[in-house]
Amino acid sequence: MKITEKTLEVNANHILNIGVDVSSRKLDVHFECPLQLNKREVYREQILNRSVEIEKALKNYLSLAQSKGFLNLRIVCEPTGPYSLNLLSMATHLNCLTAYVSGEAVKNSKIIEFNGTNKNDLVDAELINSLAERNKVLIHRTYSANYTRLRMLNSHYEDVDKAYVSARNQVHNTLKQLWPDYSSKLSLLYASTGQALYRCYGFNPWKIVSYNYSYFERRMRTHCKGVWSSTLKQIYRD
């Protein structure tokens, strides 16, 4: 028989863990305070996901924690993007500790403890608190104001870049429906030649060939100086 030693983690910092299940409109809160060796006082509450309500609740929890001998709170939730922003920002403002738990860990814990995976906000808050008590948490990173703004600006830049690519794809798909035989480079559409082609003919091949090539060439050169003859011939041929 192999015998080893296992070290049990003790809450030496006297931190009260607050498990919070976050949704768009409300927060389900669960935390426990020890009474005796085999008893714990369980607190459950549902509050609105609004700054004023969150601040009021956190101040009450801080007061309660101090009366029970705790030094601070640790607010723990799943990373839910914008919905947890109010909660974590207010907790940081009140000098509370913050942390995340993995959504996968909550799901697996629910199977073990409750033998199911059905969504239940009160149960999820209890599981989050249980994981926090065992210190199975992820780091919630906080940044300086300038770096936070830089990250947000970069996020907006990436969104604009994705929208730009999506718009180009939509233009290309629409063009192929309207003009199936178009064979020139797509970059031509966004150059001065493509702009002139849109102004004069709306990328409609039937309008382009409704007159002879000489008329087409003359009209295009009026709106687009310096366009190559080979380019105009290919457009007209398509």
URZI-V40951 format. One record per residue. N is the residue number from 0. SS is DSSP state (h for helix, s for strand, l for the rest). OMEGA is omega in radians with two decimals (999 if undefined). Layout:
# URZI-V40951
n,ss,omega
N,SS,OMEGA
N,SS,OMEGA
This chain:
# URZI-V40951
n,ss,omega
0,l,3.12
1,l,-3.12
2,l,3.11
3,l,3.10
4,l,3.12
5,l,-3.13
6,l,3.10
7,l,3.13
8,l,3.12
9,l,-3.14
10,l,-3.07
11,l,-3.12
12,l,3.13
13,l,3.12
14,s,3.09
15,s,3.13
16,s,3.11
17,s,3.09
18,s,-3.08
19,s,2.99
20,s,-2.98
21,s,2.95
22,l,-3.02
23,l,-3.04
24,l,-3.02
25,s,3.08
26,s,3.04
27,s,-3.00
28,s,3.08
29,s,2.99
30,s,-3.04
31,s,3.08
32,s,-3.14
33,s,3.08
34,s,3.11
35,s,-3.10
36,l,-3.06
37,l,-3.12
38,s,3.09
39,s,3.10
40,s,-3.03
41,s,3.12
42,s,3.07
43,s,-3.12
44,s,3.04
45,s,-3.13
46,s,3.09
47,s,3.11
48,l,3.14
49,l,-2.99
50,h,-3.09
51,h,-3.14
52,h,-3.13
53,h,-3.14
54,h,3.14
55,h,-3.12
56,h,-3.12
57,h,3.09
58,h,3.08
59,h,3.14
60,h,3.11
61,h,3.13
62,h,3.12
63,h,-3.12
64,h,-3.14
65,h,3.12
66,h,3.12
67,l,3.10
68,l,3.09
69,l,-3.12
70,l,-3.09
71,s,3.08
72,s,2.91
73,s,-3.12
74,s,-3.04
75,s,3.12
76,s,3.02
77,s,3.09
78,l,-3.07
79,l,3.08
80,h,-3.04
81,h,-3.07
82,h,3.14
83,h,-3.07
84,h,3.14
85,h,-3.08
86,h,-3.06
87,h,3.11
88,h,3.14
89,h,3.11
90,h,3.10
91,h,3.13
92,h,-3.13
93,l,3.11
94,l,3.03
95,l,3.03
96,s,3.14
97,s,3.10
98,s,3.06
99,s,2.86
100,s,-3.13
101,l,3.07
102,h,3.10
103,h,3.11
104,h,3.10
105,h,-3.14
106,h,-3.12
107,h,3.11
108,h,3.14
109,h,3.11
110,h,-3.09
111,h,-3.00
112,h,-3.05
113,h,3.08
114,l,3.12
115,l,-3.13
116,l,-3.11
117,l,-3.13
118,l,3.08
119,l,-3.00
120,h,-3.14
121,h,3.11
122,h,3.14
123,h,3.12
124,h,3.11
125,h,3.13
126,h,3.09
127,h,3.11
128,h,3.14
129,h,3.10
130,h,3.13
131,h,3.12
132,h,3.11
133,l,3.10
134,l,3.07
135,l,-3.02
136,l,3.06
137,s,-3.12
138,s,2.95
139,l,-3.04
140,l,3.03
141,l,-3.06
142,l,3.06
143,l,-3.10
144,h,-3.11
145,h,-3.13
146,h,3.08
147,h,3.10
148,h,3.12
149,h,3.10
150,h,3.12
151,h,3.11
152,h,3.11
153,h,3.09
154,h,3.10
155,h,3.14
156,h,3.12
157,h,3.11
158,h,3.12
159,h,-3.14
160,h,3.10
161,h,3.11
162,h,3.12
163,h,3.12
164,h,3.12
165,h,3.13
166,h,3.11
167,h,3.13
168,h,3.12
169,h,3.10
170,h,-3.13
171,h,-3.14
172,h,3.12
173,h,3.14
174,h,-3.13
175,h,3.07
176,h,-3.11
177,h,-3.00
178,l,-3.04
179,l,-3.06
180,l,-3.13
181,l,-3.04
182,l,3.12
183,l,3.12
184,l,3.13
185,h,3.13
186,h,3.12
187,h,-3.10
188,h,-3.06
189,h,3.07
190,l,-3.12
191,h,3.12
192,h,3.12
193,h,3.11
194,h,3.10
195,h,3.13
196,h,3.12
197,h,-3.12
198,h,-3.05
199,h,-2.98
200,h,-3.14
201,l,-3.11
202,l,3.13
203,l,-3.08
204,h,-3.14
205,h,3.08
206,h,-3.12
207,h,-3.06
208,l,3.11
209,l,3.03
210,l,-3.11
211,l,-3.06
212,h,-3.11
213,h,3.12
214,h,3.13
215,h,-3.12
216,h,-3.11
217,h,-3.12
218,h,3.13
219,h,-3.13
220,h,3.08
221,h,-3.09
222,h,-3.09
223,l,-3.12
224,l,3.02
225,l,3.12
226,l,-3.10
227,l,3.12
228,h,-3.13
229,h,3.12
230,h,3.13
231,h,3.14
232,h,3.12
233,h,3.11
234,h,-3.10
235,h,-3.14
236,h,3.13
237,l,999
